[in-house]
Amino acid sequence: METKSAKSVDWFDIRPGEVATELPPAFDAGLYYIGRIRTPWARREDCPKNAAESDTVCTVELDPRYARALDKVETCSHLILLYWMDQARRDLLIQMPRHYSEGRGTFALRSPVRPNPIALSVVTLVKVEDTILQIKNIDCLDNTPLLDIKPYFASVDSKPDANVGWHRDHHR
């Protein structure tokens, strides 16, 4: 069996140990992209592993038709962005994260690879100017479709006692 070199790896290929499934023949719902997230990352391997690792200032370009929906957003220090990882695989049930030695079920991971590749990040809002938001703490490819913006409420969104058992004992 031929092994690909690190430079020729297709970051969207299935990895050894991963399990895929056949997808349903049709979609159940439709979505409206409300804008685009602009980042300096054009390739998956260039993206930060998670949003908290990135202090890079990136931009949300909101569709002008939603400008009025930004009323009072500038008063928020943090926002929740929901976005569509449009280049992600959608058929994996078991994934082999690069930094772990065993597979995990898709629903036990925050990977963009999932039946509905919806990602979530709590971002720091830096500045709002018209329909342009400058943000930090995002981990997606340039031109990623934006699904929604919500305010982050530390009083209800933070769960300090939450844990992920399989990750808690992992030492890097």
C-alpha distance (Angstrom), angle and dihedral (degrees) to the residues before:
residue distance angle dihedral
M1 . . .
E2 3.79 . .
T3 3.80 116.6 .
K4 3.80 120.0 -147.3
S5 3.76 117.6 -127.9
A6 3.81 117.6 -119.6
K7 3.80 90.2 -103.0
S8 3.81 94.1 53.6
V9 3.82 97.2 45.7
D10 3.79 113.3 125.7
W11 3.81 101.6 -138.7
F12 3.79 89.8 -151.1
D13 3.83 96.6 54.2
I14 3.78 120.8 108.2
R15 3.83 112.2 -97.0
P16 3.80 125.2 -137.2
G17 3.81 108.9 -81.8
E18 3.80 95.3 25.4
V19 3.80 121.2 124.3
A20 3.81 124.6 -149.9
T21 3.79 132.5 -166.9
E22 3.79 135.9 -156.1
L23 3.79 111.5 -95.6
P24 3.84 123.1 -128.5
P25 3.81 114.5 -90.5
A26 3.84 95.0 -118.4
F27 3.81 141.2 25.6
D28 3.81 122.2 -108.2
A29 3.81 99.5 -150.2
G30 3.77 145.4 18.5
L31 3.80 129.8 -129.4
Y32 3.78 136.9 -158.9
Y33 3.77 117.0 -137.3
I34 3.80 104.3 -137.7
G35 3.79 95.2 -167.6
R36 3.78 146.2 -39.2
I37 3.79 134.0 -87.4
R38 3.79 113.4 -133.7
T39 3.81 116.9 -154.4
P40 3.81 135.3 158.2
W41 3.82 91.7 -114.2
A42 3.80 116.9 101.0
R43 3.83 97.1 164.4
R44 3.80 130.1 51.8
E45 3.79 92.2 -126.4
D46 3.82 90.2 57.4
C47 3.81 94.9 55.9
P48 3.79 119.7 98.6
K49 3.81 111.2 -100.0
N50 3.79 88.5 -119.3
A51 3.78 135.7 3.1
A52 3.80 95.3 -109.3
E53 3.83 89.1 64.4
S54 3.81 93.0 62.5
D55 3.80 127.1 80.4
T56 3.80 90.7 168.0
V57 3.79 112.1 130.3
C58 3.80 108.0 -124.0
T59 3.79 132.8 176.6
V60 3.77 136.1 -119.0
E61 3.80 111.4 -154.8
L62 3.78 105.8 -160.7
D63 3.81 119.5 -158.4
P64 3.83 104.7 -104.3
R65 3.83 91.8 -125.4
Y66 3.85 86.7 71.4
A67 3.83 95.9 50.1
R68 3.82 93.6 111.9
A69 3.81 89.9 55.1
L70 3.82 88.1 67.8
D71 3.82 92.1 68.1
K72 3.85 107.5 135.7
V73 3.83 93.5 0.6
E74 3.81 88.2 118.3
T75 3.83 87.5 67.5
C76 3.83 90.9 64.1
S77 3.79 119.6 92.1
H78 3.82 92.1 -164.0
L79 3.78 134.8 25.0
I80 3.79 135.2 -168.1
L81 3.80 111.4 -128.0
L82 3.79 120.5 -162.6
Y83 3.78 112.4 -163.1
W84 3.78 140.1 173.1
M85 3.79 115.9 -116.1
D86 3.80 91.0 -148.1
Q87 3.82 95.9 179.9
A88 3.81 96.8 50.3
R89 3.79 125.7 110.8
R90 3.78 113.0 -109.8
D91 3.79 103.8 -164.4
L92 3.83 107.5 69.6
L93 3.81 120.7 114.2
I94 3.83 97.1 172.1
Q95 3.80 119.7 34.9
M96 3.79 131.9 -167.7
P97 3.81 106.7 -146.2
R98 3.80 110.5 -150.9
H99 3.81 92.6 -123.4
Y100 3.83 96.6 50.6
S101 3.78 130.5 68.1
E102 3.80 98.1 -142.8
G103 3.78 136.6 47.5
R104 3.77 126.4 -98.2
G105 3.79 132.1 -160.6
T106 3.79 113.2 -101.1
F107 3.81 92.1 -118.6
A108 3.82 90.4 55.5
L109 3.82 90.7 57.9
R110 3.80 137.2 67.6
S111 3.80 91.2 -141.5
P112 3.81 117.1 136.5
V113 3.81 87.8 -126.1
R114 3.81 104.9 97.1
P115 3.82 140.2 115.6
N116 3.82 89.8 -90.5
P117 3.81 105.9 26.0
I118 3.80 96.0 -146.2
A119 3.78 113.3 153.1
L120 3.77 129.0 -165.3
S121 3.78 129.5 -157.0
V122 3.76 132.2 174.4
V123 3.79 101.4 -139.3
T124 3.78 133.3 -169.7
L125 3.77 110.8 -120.4
V126 3.81 109.3 -134.5
K127 3.81 102.2 172.9
V128 3.82 142.9 -15.7
E129 3.79 120.1 -149.0
D130 3.79 116.8 171.3
T131 3.86 103.8 -55.3
I132 3.82 94.8 -19.3
L133 3.79 120.1 97.9
Q134 3.79 121.6 -169.7
I135 3.80 110.6 -150.3
K136 3.80 142.5 171.0
N137 3.83 131.3 -150.6
I138 3.81 102.2 49.6
D139 3.82 128.1 134.6
C140 3.79 109.7 -167.7
L141 3.77 139.0 110.1
D142 3.79 120.7 -92.1
N143 3.80 114.8 -83.7
T144 3.82 94.4 21.9
P145 3.83 111.9 166.7
L146 3.82 115.1 -109.8
L147 3.82 118.1 -137.7
D148 3.79 104.3 179.4
I149 3.80 147.2 -14.2
K150 3.80 121.7 -144.1
P151 3.80 132.0 173.2
Y152 3.79 115.6 -105.9
F153 3.81 112.1 -126.8
A154 3.81 110.8 -164.6
S155 3.82 88.5 -163.9
V156 3.81 93.5 64.0
D157 3.82 106.7 13.1
S158 3.82 98.1 53.8
K159 3.80 116.3 83.0
P160 3.85 105.3 179.5
D161 3.82 93.3 -179.9
A162 3.84 94.0 53.8
N163 3.80 117.5 115.1
V164 3.78 141.3 174.1
G165 3.80 104.7 -137.1
W166 3.80 98.4 -153.0
H167 3.83 91.0 48.6
R168 3.81 98.1 42.1
D169 3.82 93.4 72.0
H170 3.82 96.2 41.5
H171 3.79 113.5 112.6
R172 3.78 118.0 -160.7
